[in-house]
Amino acid sequence: MLGGTVGGARALFERDAELAAVDEALTAVTGLEPGAVREPAATPGRRRGGLLAFAASAGLGKTTLLAEVRSRAADRGCTVLSARGGDQEQQVAFHVARQLLQPLLAGSTEAELRAALGSWYGIVGPALGLCTASGAAPDPQGLRDGLDWMLTHVAVQHAPVVLVLDDAHWADPQSLNWLAAFAPRTDDLALLVVVAYRPDELPSSAEAFRGLPGRAGHRPLGLEPLTADAIGRLVRDRVGDHADDDFCRECWAVTAGNPFEAVELAVKVHDRGLRPDNGSVHLLRDLAAASKGSGLIAGLERLGPSTVRLAWAAAVLGTEIQPALAAAVAGLGSQEAADCADRLRAARVLTGSRTLEFVHPLIATAVYRAIPDAVRVALHGKAAWAVVDAGLGATAAARHLLETHPEEDPWVVHQLRSAAREILRAGAPEAARDCLARALREPPPPGERAAVLYELGCATQLLEPTTTANHLRAALEEPIGDPELRDGILFLLSQSLAHSDRLSEAAEVVGKAARTATAPRTRLRMQAEQFMWDAFRSDEPDSPGRSRRLARLADRLTGRDLTERYIIGLRAWDATLRAEPTDTVLRHAARALRGGLPWADEGRGFEVPVLVAMTYVYADRPDRAEELFAEGIADFERHGWRGAHLSFGYVLLGYVRYRCGRLAEAEELARDGLRLAERVGRGTPVQWYAVAVLAGILVARGRAEEAAALAADYAFAAPFPAAVTFPDAQAVHGEVLLALGRREEAAAELAAVGRRLDPRGMRNPGWCPWQLHLALAEAPDAPEHAARTALDAVERARQFGAPSAVGGALRVAAEVIGGPRGLALLAEAVTHLEASPAAHQLAAARVAQGAALRAAGQPGPAADALRRGLEGALGCGADGLAGSARAELARVPAPRRPPGAGSPGVRATAPRET
């Protein structure tokens, strides 16, 4: 609204700086100067995207400026994606994302959509309205990753791309937060993002949008009101060049340089046939007032009650208004509605024919706010019925129902529940939560209240586990006639409590349900859940008793269904913790896997499949563990579970690599997992796992200071979580302290680990080597006690039988004991470790063996062991160990040479024949 027409083309007044920034950005993203002919194929590296943001109050011309951006981008051969936020569509999840991306694939067949979206079809498709949601709901982060992939794909395939978003302050939170997070990546793509918004109306959820990097630095470009000269040119463009200077200056004064208001004022002057001279100046202030606020509404009312009702209906419906829907909401016949629409177009309130739009958002807002409260509520109710009758579905009706008052209407509850299911499966749990919370206020019939509370719990599970538990406890207080619903509530409640680090409560919930269940399969399922949460509890009161009960039950089961396989899998894990023989562990693990253990079953957690995979890690079968983790990660990605689930997958796969001595790969995977964990939130269980694994890897690589800094950054210290982790968080913390040389603190931390685990029967040093680190910490001051501790760990490891566990324990015992006995233990350690996949442990044992041989006066064998240890350390990426090996090699005395031999390093040569 700030442009005139010059020679048939639109001109923008006093926006030279903004247009220069636009041209600069377009030049960067296209590699072309203004007016240049686009090359058939762009040269790689010449295109650079970015963000360009414009912030200005209403009416200062953001929309006109963005229209010019689109025009200039199209002239340079760019693919243009365009969207606009809507005041009435803010509650419609992914409304803006759909405007941007849906046109690219609209009209495609299902086969074409599947080919275009690949594995993202079932995740991104429902959010963009391209297909119906089915299967488990993706987590919000998984969906955001899918949208990232799609926009990146568009930017690569259709480069250069310009994405234009107008009225970003009214964009739905899901779309706005996604774009805000994606925008920094545009620097690496041929993608320019241009946004405009009202800074005083940007929602708090999008505050980060104000500080995104862009060509204007870290602040958006502001649009200033036009000067008197620019307003004069704009007015003369509408009313004629004969408008005098006093008239134009008064137009500027009464509109405060706002181009939208100036255009509306000039149009009214023209339509009323006023002379644009000093004689009409006294009329301008009243005319300007009639173009906005109460003046606009008064003018609208003069068009008649039917026309007012149509304007109200249009304001309630929002953008892209179908005339038939507007007529239905207004209660008008089609012909009468058409006549009213003509009057509204003539009055510059509405524009368009096949679909109606308000001429400017300011007008739409003024009309909407002018509707009496009771009438507005009633119109939203009529709009809900109208969109359902038109076949637009419950989701389209939901945004209207959210604006209505509760009336105990079962139809409203039904529509809101249906909408919540669709929205949740499309990946917007916040919007689904809002629908269900409104359904509760309706309220639902007494027999449905528990079901609505359960669905509300499902919607909030990923957002607010504690709130979820409250909803589910409330559901259990309602009359529940469906046993499956009650079981579902109990299972979800136990999961929510466990994910809130309230494992004892989680176990108590399913334990009580198991005792009161009348159906045998339900009882077994509840027992399985209780065994699982008890296995993770660090405060379990009777761990040995639970192990005995679990063993008796698992040995009777055949694995005929998933519940039985879960119990057998828990038995395999329990056997690992208690250092039962590896043959026993692997036998139960194989039984659990026979028939399948899905990682992404919507009705169950992924904990048991992970535990079964980890049994193979500790039993020295990392190849099988990697296969299982690869299957699980693929399952997570197929379902769009890219938050905590995928983080656990990457972190624990990194832990598998760490156990095998592939330390560089392990660190990369652990860091990837930690980045995903940070998106889930600080202080979550997955973050504890990620930090524990990464800290252990850094210590193994010889970077103890970095591990300590990592622990400090993430508050990785007491109090430790109530859940048992692997590796044990407190034990890793003790290991870091030991690596820093803080032996007394390390010993205290590690002794506390022993006091916690030993009474529970968790005696496997292959899983938690707290005894080994404790022995090393105590050795200088209490060598005899350290030796006893290390030898006890050796006995436990022998009981378990995994070569890596035995060899690792023997190495530490040898270092603590020393002397000839230590040498013998080191030789045995090397033998065991050579039969294991633990390459880093083997390298450490060889370096220790070389150092011991040197001290025993055996330089030849010492040098051989040290060279092999150095080679292993370098292959593992253990830089600290490699440095120790080089230092020891430097201390090995050179071998004695016979008399007459060449100097060291000089090769003797045979005499030349004559």
N, C-alpha and C positions, 0 to 999 in steps of 0.2 A: 504493500500500500504506500510505498514511498517513491514510486516511479511515475514518470510521465511517459508520453509517447512522442518520439522525435523521429520524423520520417518513417512512421509506421512501426518503428522498433521502440521497445521500452527503454527508458533511460532511468538510471538510479541517481538520485541527488545526494551529494555529500557523503558518499560511501567509497571514496577513492582508496582510502587506506584498507578498508575491508576487502574490496575487490582486488587490490594488489596482493593481499595475503591469500585470497582465493587463487589468483593466477599463479602465484609462487608455488602453492600446494599442488595445483594441477600440473604445473611444469615438472615438479618433482615426481609425481605419480605416473605421468605419461612419458616423460623424457622429451616432451615437445614444447617449444615456445608457442605462445599464442599465435594462431594463424598458420602454424606449420602443418605440412601434410604428414599424416601418421604413417610411420614406416610399416611395411608389410609384416615384419617380425621384429619385435623389440630386442635390443641388445641386453643380455643378462647383466644385471648390476646397475643399470641406468635408472631404474624406477625405485622410488622410495615413497612409502605411504606415510601416514601420520594422522593426527587428530587436529581438527580446526573447530573451535567452539565459539559461539556467539551468545552472549547473555544480555538481555535487555528487557525492559518492562513491556507490558502489553501495548500493542499498537505502534511500536517504533520501527516496524518493517522487517522483522525476522523472516516472515514467510516469503515476502517479496525477494529478499536477499537470497534465500535458499532456492527459490525458483530460478534465479539467475545462476546460481551455482549449478543446478541441474542442466540448465541450457548450455552453459559453457563447457561442462563436462561432456555432454552429448556431442557438442561441436568438435571436441578433441577425440572422439571415438571411444569414450569411456562407457563401460557398463554401469548404469545408474540404478541403485537400489534406493527406494524411497519409502518413508513411513512417517506417520504423525501420531503423536499421543492425543488422547481424547479425554476430556474431563469426566465423561460418563463411562469410559472404558478402562479406567485405571484398575478396576477389580477383575478385569478379564485377563487371565494369565496368558502370557505370550502373544498378546494382541499386536504389539509392535513387531515382534519377531515374525509373526505370520505375514504382516504387511511387507516386510523386507524380503523374505525368502520364499513364501508360498508361490508368488507369480512365476518363479523360475521353473517350477515343477507342476503347476496347476494344469490339469488336462492330461497328464501322463497316465498311462495304464499302470496297473499294479506291478506288472513285470518291469516296466520302465522305471518305476519308483524304486523297486528293489535293486535294480541294476545301478541306479544313480546313488542310492544311499548305502548300499552294501549292508554291513553288519549294524549300521545305525538305523535301519529302516524302522524297527519296532520301538526305537527309543526317541528319535527325533520326529518321525512321521506323525505320531499322535499330537505332539506339542504344536506342530505347525498345521494341524488340521488336514494332513495329507492321507491319513489312514486311521482306522479305528484302533484304539488301544486294546491290547490283549496281553495276557500274562502278567508277571509281576511288575509293579511300578518301579521305574528307575529312581535312584536317589537323585536329588537335585544336582549334585556335582557331576554325576554321570551324564545327565541331560545337558548340562552346560558344556561338558567336554564334546558332546555330540554336535551342539550348535557351533562350537569353536571349529570343529572339523569341517562342518558344512560351509561355514563362511570362509575358512581358509581355502577349501576346495574351490569355491566360487571365485575367490581372489586369484587363484592360480589359473583356473581354466578360462576365466573371462577377463583377465587383466587387460588394461587397468580398470579398477572398480572404484566407484565413488558411492559411498553410503551416506544418505542424507536423512537426518531425523529432526523433524520439526516438533515444537512443543514437547521437548523431552521431559519437562517437569510433570507432564500428564501421562508419561509412558507407564505401563504396568511395571511393578517392581521386578518381576522375573526377567523381563526383557532389558530393563534399564541396568540392573545389576550385572547381567551377562555382558552387555556391551561395554559397561565401565571396566569390567575385568579383562575384556578382550582388547580394548583400545591400545594398550601399550605394545601389543604384538604387531600393530599395523606398520611400525617402522621397518619391519623385515618383509613386508608384503607390498605388492602394488595395489594397496587399498587405502583410500583416503576416507576417513570418517568425519563428517561435518554435522554438528549438532547445534541446535538453538533452543534456548529455554529462558524462562523468567526466573532470575536468580532468587527472588523472594518467595517463589512457590515450589522450588525444588524440594522434594520430600526428604526427610531425614535419612531414609534408607539409601538415598543416592548421594549423600554428602561427598563420597569419594569422587563423584563425577566432576566436582568443581576443581579438583587438583590433578586431573589427568595430564600427562605430558602432551604437548602439542606445539604447533608452530608459533603460538603466541606465548611460549614458555609454559609456566604452570598455571596461568590464569586465562580465562576466556577473553575474547575481544568484546568490548561493550559497544553498544549502539547509542549514540547521543541523539537527542531531539534535533530536528532540522532548524536551521537558521531562518530568519525572516525572508531572505532572498530565495531560499529553496522552497519554502512554503508558497511564496509568491509565484514562482515558476509552476509549481504543482497546481495551484488554484487556476492560473491562467490557462493551463492545459485543459481544464475541465469547463471553464466558463467563457474563455475567449481572451485574446491578447489585450482587449480593451479594458480589462479590469485595472482600476487605478491603484496607485501605490498605497494610499491610505486604507483602501479596502483590503488589499492583500496583507498589509501589516496588521490590521485588526484580526484577520483570519489566523495569523500566526499567534497573536496574543491570546485569543480565546481558546486556542487548541494547545497552547504551550509547546508548539513545535512538533506535536504528535502527528505523523503523516496519515495514519488511519482516520483520525478525527478530522483532519483537514480535508481529506478526500470526501468523506461523508458530508461535511459542511458544504463543500463546493458543489456536490451533486444536488443537495437540497436547494442551494441558491439557483442552480440551473433549472431544476424541475419547477420551481415556483416563479420562474421568469423574472427574478429580481435583477435590477441593474447593479453591476459590480462596481459601484462608485461610493463616494462619501455619503450619499443619501441613504444607502442601505446598511451603513456600518452599525447603526444602533440596533438592527435586527439580528446581528450575527451571534451575539451571546445566547439568545433564546434558541436560535436554530442549532447552535452547537450543543446546547443542553438537550435538545430533542433527539440527538444522535446517540445518546448514551444514558445509562442509568434510568432514572424515573422518567426522563423525557422520552426515551426510546419506548418504554412500556406504555406511556400515555398515548404515543402515536400508534402503537400496536392496537391498543384498545379501541381506538377510533375506527379500526378496520372491521369491527363487529365481533360478537362473541364466538361465532363459529371459527373465524380466522384465528382468534386468540387460542381457542382449544387446539387447533392444528399446530400452532407455534409451540404451545406447551407440550403436545405429544412429541413433536420433533425434538424439543430440548431433552425430554426424558429418554428418547431412543438414542440420542447421541449423534454419531457420524454415519455416513453412508445410509441414510434413512430411506427405507422402501416406502413409497407413497401409500401403498395398500395397508402397510402396518400402521403408519401414522394415522390414516383414516380410521382404522379399527380402534386404536387407542383413544382417538379424539371422539369416537362415537358418531362419525360422519359418513354419509353415503359417498360413493366414489366420485360422482359428479360435483357434489358440494365441496368435497375435499380438493378436487382439481381447481375449482374456482377460488377457494381459499389460498391454495398454493400460488396461483397466479397473482393474487393480491400481495402475498408475502414476497414474491419475487419483485414485483413492481416497487414495493417499499424497501427493497434491498435488505430484507431480513433473511430470505432463503435464496438459494441458487440451485441450478440443476433441474433435470426433468425425470430421467429414469431413476435416479436416486437424488435425494435432496441433501443439501448441506447448508449450514449457516454461512452467510457471507464472511463472517469473521468470528473467531472464538469469543471475543468480547460480547458480541450480540448473543451468542448461545448461552453464555454464562449469565448475562443480564436477564434473559427470558427465563432460564431455569430457576434463578433465585427469586424471580417475581411470582412464581407459582405459589399460592397459599399452601401451607404445610400439609393440611389434611388432603387437599386436592392432589398435591405432588405424590403423597403416599398412595392414594387411590390410583393415580395414573401409572405408577410403577406396578401395582398389582394387575391392572388391565394389560400393561405391556407384557408381563410374564405370561398371562393367558394367551395373548396374541402371538407371541413368538413360539409358544408350544403348539398352538393351533396351526401355525404356518410351517410346522415341521422343522423348526430350527433347533429343537432339542432342549434338554433340561439345563445345559450349561449356559445357553443364551438367556434362559429365564432366570437363572440364579442371581445375576447381578441386579435384577429388578427386585427379586424377592428379598434380597439383603436390605433393601430400602423400605420394606413394608413393616407394619406393626404386627406382633404376634396375635393370632386369632384362633388358636387351637384348630387349625385347618390341616387335616391329614394330607390333602393334596400338596400343600406347601412343603410339608415334611418329606413327602415322596420325591418331589422335584429336587429339593436341596440334597437329599441323600444320593439321588441318581447323578446329579451334577458333581457332587464330591467324589464319587467313584470315578467318573470320567476325568476329572481334574487331577486326581491323585495318580491315575495311570498315565496321565500326560506329563507327570513329573513336577507338579506344583503343590506340594503338601500344605504350604501356607494358605493358598486359596481354598483348598479342600477343607482345611480346619475352620476357616471363616464360615463356609456353608454349613458345616455340621454344628458349629456353635450356635448359629442362627436357628437351625432346626430344633435344637434343644430348647430354645426360648419360645418356640411356637406354642406349646410344647408338643412332643410326639404323644400318641396314645400310650397309656401305661405299659402295654405289652411290647412296645417298640423302644422304649427308653434305653434299655440295656444295650440293644443292638446299635443305637445311635452313639451311645457312649463308647462302645467298642470300636466303631468306625472312627470316632474322633481320636481314640487312642492310636489307631493305625496311622492316622494322618499326622499326629504329633510325635510319633516314635522317633523319627530322625531329627526332629527339631528340638523337642523338650522331653527327654526321657522321664524326668521327675514329674512333670505335669501329666504325662501319659499314665504313669502309675496312679495318680490321683483319679483320673477319669475311669480307669479300669476298676479300681477299688469301689468307686461309686456305682459302676455297672453291676458289680457282684452283689450290691445291696438291693438291686431291683429284682422283681420276680422274673425268672428265666425259665421258659418252658422247653427250650431247645438245648439238649445236652451238648451238641457240637458247639453251640455258641458259648456255653459256659466253659468248655474246654479251651476254646480259642482265647477267651478272655484270660484264663489262668496262664496259658502258655505265654501270651504277650506280656502279661503282668510280670512274670518271672524274668523274661528277657529285659524288660525296661528296668527292673530293679537291678539286675546284674550289670547292665550297661551304665547304671548310675553308681557303680562300685558298692552296691548294697547286696553282696552275694549271699549273706546269711539270710536276709529276707527273701531273696529269690528262691533259695533252697527250701525255706519254710513254707512258702506258698504252694509249691508243687508237692512237697512232702505231705502236707495236710490233705491236699487233693488226692494223693495216692492212697492215703489211709481211709478216706471216705468214699472212694470211687466204687461203684457196684459193677461196672463192666470190666472184665479182665483186661482187654486190650487198652482201655483208658488207664487202668491202674498201672499197667506196664509202661505206658508212655510217660506217665507222671513220674514213675520211678526212674526212668531213663533221664528225665530232665533233672531230677534231684541228684542223681549220681554225678551228672555233669557239673552242676553248679557247686556241689560239695568238692569235686575234684579241683576246682579253681580257688576254693576258699583257703586263705592263709590262717583262719581262726577256727577251722573245723574241729569240733570237740572230740570226735572219736574217729579219726582217720583210719586206724588199723581195723576197727570194727566195720567201717564202711567198705574197706577193701575186701574183707572176708565175705560180706554179704554180696558184694559185686561179683566176686569170683564164683560163689556158689550159683548165683543166678545166671551168669554168662555161660558157665560150663553146661547148663541145662538147655540153653537156647540153640536153635539150629540156624538162625539168621534168615528166617522165611520172610520177614518184612523189614522195613526200614527201622522201626523201633528196636527190633531185636539186634539188627546190625549196629545200631548206635550203642547199645549196651555192650556188645562184644568189642566194639572199637574202644570204648571207655576202659574195658578190661585190659586191652593191649597197652593203653597209655599208663594205667595204674601199675601194670607189671614193669614198665620202663622206669617209672619213678622209684619203684621199690627194688630195682636192680635184680629182678628175677632173670633167669637165663635168657639170652637173646632168642634161643629157639622157641621158648614159650611166647615171648613178645611177638615174634614174626608169625607164629602159628595163629595167634588171635587176630593180628592185623590182617592176615590173608582171609580169615573167616569173615571179618567185618566188611572187606571189600568185595567178597563174592556176592554178586547181586547188585552192587553199586552203592556208593555213598555220595549223593549229589551235594555240591557245594552251595548251590544257589536255589535251594528249595525254599519257596516263599513262606511255608508254614514252619520251618525249622531254622535254627541257626547254622552257621558254618563251623562251629567250634569243633565238633567231633571229627569231621573230615580232616580238619587241620591237625588234630591230635594224632590221628592215625598216620598221616603223612610224616609227622615228626618222629613217630616210633621208628620209621625206617632210617631217619637221619642218625639217631643215637645208636641204632643197631648196625651202623656202617653200611647201609644200603642207600647212599645218596642218589644213585641213579633212579631208583624207584620213587624216592621222595620228589625228585625233580619232575618226574612224569606226572605225579599226582598234583603238584603245585601248578604245573603248566595247564592241566585240565581245569583246575579250580579257577585260575586267573582267567582262562578263556570263558568259563561259565559266568564269572562276575562281569566281564566286559560285554558278553552277549546280553545280559540283563540290564546293562547300564548301571551296575553297582560299582561306581568308581570313587567312592569315598573311603570309609573305614575298611570295607571288604577288600578293595584292591590294595590299599595301603598294607594291610596285614599280609596279603599275598606277596607283594614285592619285598617287604621287610624280611619275612621268613624265608623266602627264596634266597635272599641275600645271606641269611644266616646259614642256609645249607651250603652255599658257596664258601662261606667263611670256614665252616667245619672241614671243607675239603682243601683249604689253603688257597683258594682263588680269591685273594684278598682285594684286588683292584675291582674285580667284577662285583664282589660282595659289597664293597663300599658304594659303588654306583647304584646298585639296587636298593641299598638301605637309605641312601639319600633320596632316591625317587620316592620310596615309601614314606619318608619323613615329610617330604613336600606335600604328599597327599594327606598325611595325618594333620598337617598344619591347616589344611582347608577344612578338615572336620572340626578342629578346635583344640585349644591348648588344654592340657591336663587330662585329656581323654586316655582311656586304656591303650588305644593304638599308638598314641604318641609315646607312652612309656615303653612299649615294645620297640618302637623305632629308635628311640634314643639309646636304649640298652644295647641293642644289636650294633648300632653304629659306633657307640663308645667302645665296645669290645673289639670291633674291627680296627679302630684307630690305635688302640693299645697294641694289638697284634702287629700292626704296621710300624710300631715304634714311635707313635705320635701321641704320647701321653698328655702333653700340654694341651693339644687340640681336643683330646677327649675330655679333659677337665673343663675346658672352655665351653664345650658342647653341653656338659652336665650343668654348668652354671647358667647358661642361656635358657635352659628349659627347666630350671629348678629341680634337677634330677637328684634328689636327696630325700632324707626323711622329712615327713612321713611317707613311706612307700605305700603303693596301692594295696587294697585288701585282697586283690586277686593274685593268684600264683601266675607268674609270667615265665617265659623261657626265651632267653636266659633270665635267671632270677635277677630282678632289678637291683636289689640290695647287694647281691654278690658281685654284680658288675661294678657297682659303686665302690665296693671294697677293692676290686681289682684295679680300678683307676687310681685309688689312693696309694695302693702298693706300687704301681708303676711310677708314681710321682715321688716315691721314696718316703712317704708318710706312713711308716710301718706300724706305729702304735695305733693310729686311727684306723688303718686298714684291718689290723688284727681285731679291734673291738667290733667293727662292722661285720667282719666275716664270722666271728664267734657268735654274733647275734643271729646270723643266718642259720648256723648249726643248731642253735637252741630252738629255732622256729621249725626247722625241717625234720630233725631227727625224731622228735616225739611223734611226728606224723608218719614215720616209716619211709620218708623220701631219702633214700640212702645211695642213690646212683651218682657217683662223681662224674660219670660221662654226661649227665644232664646238668648238674650243678657242682662244679669243682671247688666249692668253698673250702674244703679241707686242704686242697693243694695250695691255694693262695694263702690260707692261714698258716700252713707250715712254712712257706717261704717268708712270710712276715715275721714269724716267731723265731726262725732259725738263728739269727745272730745273738739273741738274748736268752732263748730257752731251747737249745739244740735238741735236748733229749725229748722234750715234749713235742717239738716240731717233728722229730723223727717218728714218734708214735702216731701222731696225727696222720702223717703221710703214709705210713705203712698200713694204717687202718683203711685209708682210701684205696690202697692197692688191693687189699682183701675184698673190699666192696666191688671194685672194678673187676676182679677175677670172677666174682660171683655172677656179675652181669655177662662178662665174657666177650664184649666187643673189643677187638684189638686196639682201636683208638683209645678207648677208656683205659685199658690195661697199660698200654704203652705210655699214655700221658701221665698216669699215676706213678709208674715206675721212674720216669724221667725226673719228676719232682722229688720223689723219695731219694733218688740217687744224689741229686744236688744238695739235699738237706743232710744226708748221711755222710757223703764224701768217702775218701779213702778207697782201699781195694774193694770193699763191699759196694761202694757207690759205682765203681767201674763195672762191676759185674751186673748191677742193676741197669746201668745205661746200655750195656750190650743187649740185655734182654728187652729193654724198652725199644731199641732200634729194630730188633727182630719183630716185635709185635707191630710196630708202626709201619714197617715195610709191608705188612700184610693188610694194612688199613688204607682208607682213602685220605687220611689226615696228613696231607703233604706238609703243612706248616709245622705241625707237631713233630713230624719226622725230621724236618730241617733243624728244629730247635734241639731235638735229641742228639743229632749228629754234631752240632756245634758244641753242646755240653759235653759230649763224649770226647771230642777233639781237645777241648780245654782240659778235661780230666787226664787224658793221655799225655798231654804236654807236661802237666804238673807231675805226672808219674815218671817222667823221663823217657817217654817213648815218642820221639819227634816224628818218625816216619809215619806210624799209624795215626798220630795226631794230625799231621798235615793232610793226610788222605781224608780223614773224617771231616776236618774243617773245610776242605775244598768242596766236598760233597754237600756239606751243610750250607756253605755259601751259595753253591749253585741252586740248591733247593729254596733258600731264602729269596734269592733274586727271582726265581720262577714264581714264587708266591706273592711277590710284591711286599715282602716284609723287610723294609729298609733298615729298621732298627736292628733286627737280627743279622742282616747282612753286614752292618757296621761292626757288630760284635764279632762276627766270624773273621772279618778282615783284621781286626785288632788282635785276635788270638793268633791268626796266621803270622802276623808280624812278630809275635813273641816266640814262635817255634824256632829253635836254633837250626842254622843251616846244616845239612848233612856233612859229615867229615869226608874230605877228599883224599885219595891216596897221594903219596909224594909224586911230584912231577905233573900232576893234573893241572889243567888251565885254571885261570882265575875264575871265580864265580861268574856265571853268566856268559863265559867265553867258550865256545864249542871247540874241542880239540879236532885237528885235521890230520889225516894220514900223510906221511911223507910222499912227495911227488915221485913217481917212477921216472928213471932215466933210461 
